[in-house]
Amino acid sequence: MTTDKQFKRAARELAEREGISYTAARRRLAAAPEPSVSDPLTEASTAIESHQEPTPPRIYRTAGVPCPVDCDGTAHPNAVCWLWRPEDSKGVRHEVRRAAQLPNGRAAEVCWRYEPKPGNGSFHAREARWLLALVYAMLTDQHPELRPGRAELRAAVETDDQDAVDAVMEPLDRAAARLLTKVPEQWWGEVKPRLDAYAAFVENDDRPLQTWQEIDDRHWVGRLVDRWRQAWRETHLNMHGFYEAPGVLWLAPKGWLDTLLVDRHGGYGPGARVRLADGRPAVVYAAEWVGEGEPVAYRIRELEPGQHGNAGKLVPSLTSDERMPRDQIAGELDIQA
């Protein structure tokens, strides 16, 4: 039975019991929802349908403004707390609020901040931001300690400083950077199966949701899972008349996160040209991270003399892919290549 039907039933029973009009009964229930609507007016044994809950779900009002972090509810009797969210902070730049919104806002902000610019000839993978959002959602579901505390996040957002938000989000960013990869064997053997398992969990998740914020969050995670399922459909003709093959540009989010963390802690980001300790020139392809500090190792590709249109240049070897510890990187390449 829906909440609206329960309210109407309660009003009819109250009107009959008190000898008042139906309109007056509705007005009385609306004025005092907690004691009147929440308590069952009909015994459980009178339920017509066997599957009907003996006690109707409770109806609560929500406070009109976001509550302080330490709110205990006494300031707004008969109403539940309005839990603060980044979009509730006024006078803060949009990009700061977006960087604090999990999972979609944070993923979009990292994408827009670090996606390769058109001038460098790299491919564009902006659509893959939903994959990063799905990774954020999975990690915060499975490891709640990675989600920053509400008080800590609110304080960071209200400074109107992106660096402050990045600092409280760093444990989550590092966890996502460690999970994502540019190595095909790791993606197909470890990362994709883990995301498949999480998608199945979300599709079968029947945990009770207590607040509208929780319902809203679960809705958006469900949309991400739908996108994940859609990405792996068999080759099909899309609405524009083009064939779409299954898959997602899973390389891109790893590059965004590596660049973000290198900007904060130093090291070499994707695309940096370096000289190895043995003298070979190479280009950094990806970074490996631990709990803190700069990268502990890199995935590199050796540079070799180019041919044809690349004559006179050093270009990455597509057959070279090595893991190189940090101490084996001698420094940046000191020639124009």
C-alpha positions as CSV (number, residue, x, y, z in Angstrom):
1,M,0.0,0.0,0.0
2,T,1.4,3.4,-0.9
3,T,2.0,6.2,1.6
4,D,-0.8,8.3,0.1
5,K,-3.3,5.4,0.4
6,Q,-2.2,4.8,4.0
7,F,-2.8,8.5,4.8
8,K,-6.3,8.5,3.3
9,R,-7.2,5.3,5.2
10,A,-5.9,6.8,8.4
11,A,-8.0,9.9,7.8
12,R,-11.1,7.9,7.1
13,E,-10.7,5.9,10.3
14,L,-10.0,9.0,12.4
15,A,-13.0,10.7,11.0
16,E,-15.2,7.7,11.8
17,R,-13.8,7.3,15.3
18,E,-13.9,11.0,16.3
19,G,-17.1,11.9,14.5
20,I,-15.5,14.6,12.5
21,S,-15.4,15.4,8.8
22,Y,-12.9,13.7,6.5
23,T,-11.3,17.1,5.6
24,A,-10.9,17.9,9.3
25,A,-9.3,14.5,9.9
26,R,-6.8,15.1,7.1
27,R,-6.0,18.5,8.5
28,R,-5.4,17.0,12.0
29,L,-3.2,14.3,10.6
30,A,-1.1,16.7,8.6
31,A,-0.6,18.9,11.6
32,A,0.7,16.0,13.8
33,P,2.1,13.3,11.4
34,E,4.3,11.5,13.9
35,P,1.8,10.3,16.6
36,S,-1.2,10.0,14.2
37,V,0.0,8.6,10.9
38,S,2.9,6.6,12.2
39,D,0.9,4.5,14.6
40,P,-1.3,1.8,13.2
41,L,-5.1,2.6,13.5
42,T,-6.1,-0.9,12.4
43,E,-5.1,-4.1,14.1
44,A,-2.7,-6.3,12.1
45,S,-5.3,-9.1,12.1
46,T,-7.7,-7.0,10.0
47,A,-5.3,-6.7,7.1
48,I,-7.1,-7.8,3.9
49,E,-4.0,-8.9,2.0
50,S,-1.7,-11.4,3.5
51,H,1.4,-9.7,2.1
52,Q,0.5,-6.3,3.6
53,E,2.8,-5.0,6.3
54,P,1.0,-5.0,9.7
55,T,2.4,-1.5,10.4
56,P,2.4,1.1,7.6
57,P,5.7,2.8,6.9
58,R,6.1,6.0,8.9
59,I,5.7,9.4,7.3
60,Y,8.4,12.0,8.2
61,R,8.9,15.5,7.3
62,T,12.4,16.8,6.4
63,A,13.9,19.8,7.9
64,G,13.7,22.9,5.7
65,V,17.4,23.7,5.7
66,P,20.6,21.6,5.9
67,C,21.3,20.6,9.5
68,P,24.6,21.2,11.3
69,V,26.9,18.2,11.4
70,D,26.2,17.7,15.1
71,C,22.5,18.1,14.9
72,D,20.5,15.8,17.2
73,G,17.1,16.7,15.9
74,T,15.9,18.7,18.8
75,A,15.9,21.9,16.7
76,H,13.2,20.5,14.4
77,P,10.8,18.3,16.2
78,N,8.6,15.9,14.1
79,A,11.1,16.3,11.2
80,V,14.1,14.3,10.2
81,C,17.5,16.0,9.6
82,W,18.4,17.3,6.2
83,L,21.8,15.8,5.7
84,W,24.3,18.3,4.2
85,R,25.5,17.7,0.6
86,P,28.0,19.7,-1.4
87,E,25.4,21.3,-3.6
88,D,23.8,22.8,-0.4
89,S,26.9,25.1,0.1
90,K,26.1,28.6,-1.3
91,G,28.7,31.0,-2.5
92,V,31.1,28.2,-3.5
93,R,32.3,27.8,-7.0
94,H,30.6,25.1,-9.1
95,E,33.8,23.2,-9.8
96,V,34.6,22.9,-6.0
97,R,31.1,21.6,-5.2
98,R,31.3,19.2,-8.2
99,A,34.7,17.9,-7.0
100,A,33.1,16.9,-3.7
101,Q,30.0,15.1,-5.1
102,L,30.3,11.3,-5.1
103,P,30.3,9.5,-7.4
104,N,29.3,11.4,-10.5
105,G,30.5,14.9,-9.7
106,R,33.9,13.9,-8.6
107,A,34.4,11.7,-11.7
108,A,33.2,14.5,-14.0
109,E,35.5,17.1,-12.4
110,V,38.6,14.8,-12.6
111,C,37.8,14.1,-16.3
112,W,37.3,17.8,-17.2
113,R,40.4,18.8,-15.4
114,Y,42.8,16.3,-16.9
115,E,41.4,15.1,-20.2
116,P,44.0,15.6,-23.0
117,K,43.5,18.8,-24.9
118,P,42.7,18.7,-28.6
119,G,46.0,20.2,-29.6
120,N,48.2,17.2,-28.5
121,G,46.6,14.8,-30.9
122,S,45.4,12.4,-28.2
123,F,42.0,10.7,-28.4
124,H,39.1,12.0,-26.4
125,A,37.6,9.8,-23.8
126,R,35.2,12.1,-21.9
127,E,32.4,9.6,-22.1
128,A,34.5,7.2,-19.9
129,R,33.9,9.4,-16.9
130,W,30.9,7.2,-16.0
131,L,33.4,4.3,-15.6
132,L,35.4,6.3,-13.0
133,A,32.1,7.2,-11.3
134,L,31.2,3.5,-11.1
135,V,34.6,2.7,-9.6
136,Y,34.1,5.4,-7.0
137,A,30.7,4.0,-6.1
138,M,32.0,0.4,-5.8
139,L,35.0,1.5,-3.6
140,T,32.9,3.6,-1.2
141,D,30.3,0.8,-1.0
142,Q,32.8,-1.9,-0.2
143,H,35.2,0.3,1.8
144,P,33.2,3.0,3.6
145,E,36.3,4.3,5.3
146,L,37.4,5.7,1.9
147,R,34.4,8.1,1.9
148,P,35.4,11.4,3.6
149,G,33.5,12.3,6.7
150,R,30.6,14.7,6.2
151,A,32.1,17.3,8.6
152,E,35.5,17.1,7.1
153,L,34.1,17.3,3.5
154,R,31.8,20.2,4.4
155,A,34.7,22.2,5.9
156,A,36.8,21.6,2.8
157,V,34.0,22.7,0.4
158,E,33.2,25.8,2.4
159,T,36.8,27.0,2.0
160,D,36.0,27.3,-1.8
161,D,39.4,25.7,-2.5
162,Q,39.8,22.7,-4.8
163,D,43.1,21.7,-3.2
164,A,41.3,21.3,0.1
165,V,38.6,19.0,-1.5
166,D,41.3,17.0,-3.3
167,A,43.1,16.5,0.0
168,V,40.1,14.9,1.7
169,M,39.3,12.9,-1.4
170,E,42.8,11.6,-1.8
171,P,42.4,8.2,-0.1
172,L,39.6,7.4,-2.5
173,D,41.5,8.7,-5.5
174,R,44.5,6.6,-4.6
175,A,42.4,3.5,-4.2
176,A,40.8,4.1,-7.6
177,A,44.3,4.6,-9.2
178,R,45.5,1.4,-7.7
179,L,42.5,-0.5,-8.9
180,L,42.5,0.8,-12.5
181,T,45.2,-0.2,-14.9
182,K,46.5,0.1,-18.4
183,V,47.6,-3.5,-18.5
184,P,45.1,-5.6,-20.5
185,E,45.7,-8.8,-18.5
186,Q,44.9,-7.0,-15.3
187,W,41.8,-5.3,-16.7
188,W,40.3,-8.5,-18.1
189,G,41.4,-10.8,-15.3
190,E,40.9,-8.6,-12.2
191,V,39.2,-5.3,-12.7
192,K,36.3,-6.2,-15.1
193,P,35.2,-9.3,-13.1
194,R,35.2,-7.2,-9.9
195,L,33.0,-4.6,-11.6
196,D,30.7,-7.3,-13.0
197,A,30.3,-8.7,-9.4
198,Y,29.5,-5.2,-8.1
199,A,26.9,-4.6,-10.8
200,A,25.2,-7.9,-9.9
201,F,25.2,-6.8,-6.2
202,V,23.6,-3.5,-7.0
203,E,20.9,-5.1,-9.1
204,N,20.0,-7.4,-6.2
205,D,20.5,-4.9,-3.4
206,D,17.3,-4.8,-1.2
207,R,18.8,-2.9,1.8
208,P,16.2,-0.6,3.3
209,L,16.8,3.1,2.5
210,Q,15.8,5.5,5.3
211,T,16.3,9.0,3.7
212,W,15.6,10.6,0.3
213,Q,19.3,11.2,0.0
214,E,20.0,7.5,0.2
215,I,17.3,6.8,-2.3
216,D,18.7,9.4,-4.7
217,D,22.3,8.0,-4.3
218,R,21.1,4.5,-5.0
219,H,19.2,5.7,-8.1
220,W,22.4,7.2,-9.6
221,V,24.4,4.1,-8.8
222,G,21.7,2.1,-10.5
223,R,22.0,4.3,-13.6
224,L,25.8,3.7,-13.7
225,V,25.2,-0.1,-13.5
226,D,22.7,0.2,-16.4
227,R,25.4,2.0,-18.4
228,W,27.9,-0.8,-17.5
229,R,25.5,-3.4,-18.8
230,Q,24.8,-1.5,-21.9
231,A,28.5,-1.1,-22.6
232,W,29.0,-4.8,-22.9
233,R,26.1,-5.7,-25.1
234,E,26.9,-7.6,-28.3
235,T,27.6,-5.6,-31.4
236,H,24.4,-3.8,-32.4
237,L,23.0,-1.1,-34.5
238,N,22.5,2.1,-32.5
239,M,19.9,4.8,-32.8
240,H,22.2,6.7,-35.2
241,G,22.5,3.9,-37.6
242,F,26.0,2.9,-36.7
243,Y,27.3,-0.4,-35.3
244,E,28.5,-0.3,-31.8
245,A,31.0,-2.8,-30.5
246,P,31.0,-3.8,-26.8
247,G,33.5,-2.2,-24.5
248,V,34.6,1.0,-22.8
249,L,37.7,3.2,-23.0
250,W,39.0,1.8,-19.7
251,L,42.5,3.2,-20.2
252,A,41.4,6.9,-19.8
253,P,40.4,7.1,-16.1
254,K,43.7,5.7,-15.0
255,G,45.5,8.5,-16.8
256,W,43.4,11.2,-15.2
257,L,44.0,9.8,-11.7
258,D,47.7,9.5,-12.3
259,T,48.0,13.1,-13.5
260,L,45.9,14.3,-10.5
261,L,48.1,12.5,-8.0
262,V,51.4,13.5,-9.7
263,D,50.3,17.1,-9.6
264,R,49.9,16.8,-5.8
265,H,52.9,14.7,-4.9
266,G,55.4,14.9,-7.7
267,G,56.8,12.2,-9.9
268,Y,56.3,11.7,-13.6
269,G,52.8,11.7,-15.2
270,P,51.6,9.9,-18.2
271,G,53.4,11.1,-21.3
272,A,56.5,12.3,-19.5
273,R,59.7,11.5,-21.3
274,V,62.5,10.2,-19.0
275,R,65.9,8.6,-19.1
276,L,66.3,5.3,-17.4
277,A,69.3,4.5,-15.1
278,D,70.8,2.3,-17.9
279,G,70.6,5.3,-20.3
280,R,67.6,4.2,-22.4
281,P,65.0,6.9,-23.3
282,A,61.4,6.0,-22.4
283,V,58.0,7.5,-22.0
284,V,55.9,7.0,-18.9
285,Y,52.7,5.2,-19.6
286,A,51.2,4.8,-16.1
287,A,52.1,5.0,-12.5
288,E,51.8,2.6,-9.5
289,W,50.7,4.0,-6.2
290,V,50.7,3.1,-2.5
291,G,49.1,4.7,0.5
292,E,51.0,8.0,0.3
293,G,53.7,9.9,-1.5
294,E,54.8,9.8,-5.1
295,P,54.6,6.7,-7.3
296,V,56.7,3.7,-6.3
297,A,57.0,2.4,-9.9
298,Y,56.0,3.2,-13.5
299,R,54.8,1.4,-16.6
300,I,57.1,2.7,-19.3
301,R,57.6,2.2,-23.1
302,E,61.0,2.5,-24.6
303,L,61.6,5.3,-27.2
304,E,63.0,4.4,-30.5
305,P,63.9,6.4,-33.7
306,G,60.9,7.1,-35.8
307,Q,60.5,6.3,-39.4
308,H,58.8,7.9,-42.4
309,G,56.9,10.9,-41.2
310,N,58.5,10.6,-37.7
311,A,62.0,10.5,-39.0
312,G,64.3,12.4,-36.7
313,K,62.0,11.9,-33.7
314,L,61.9,9.4,-30.8
315,V,58.6,7.6,-30.7
316,P,57.2,5.0,-28.2
317,S,57.7,1.4,-29.1
318,L,54.3,-0.3,-29.2
319,T,55.9,-3.7,-28.3
320,S,57.6,-2.3,-25.2
321,D,55.8,-2.3,-21.9
322,E,57.9,-2.6,-18.7
323,R,57.4,-2.0,-15.0
324,M,60.2,0.2,-13.8
325,P,60.8,1.0,-10.1
326,R,61.1,4.6,-9.2
327,D,64.8,4.4,-8.4
328,Q,65.5,3.2,-11.9
329,I,64.4,6.5,-13.4
330,A,67.4,8.8,-13.8
331,G,65.5,11.9,-14.7
332,E,63.7,13.7,-17.4
333,L,64.9,13.4,-21.0
334,D,67.1,16.4,-21.7
335,I,66.6,16.5,-25.5
336,Q,63.8,17.5,-27.7
337,A,62.2,14.3,-28.9
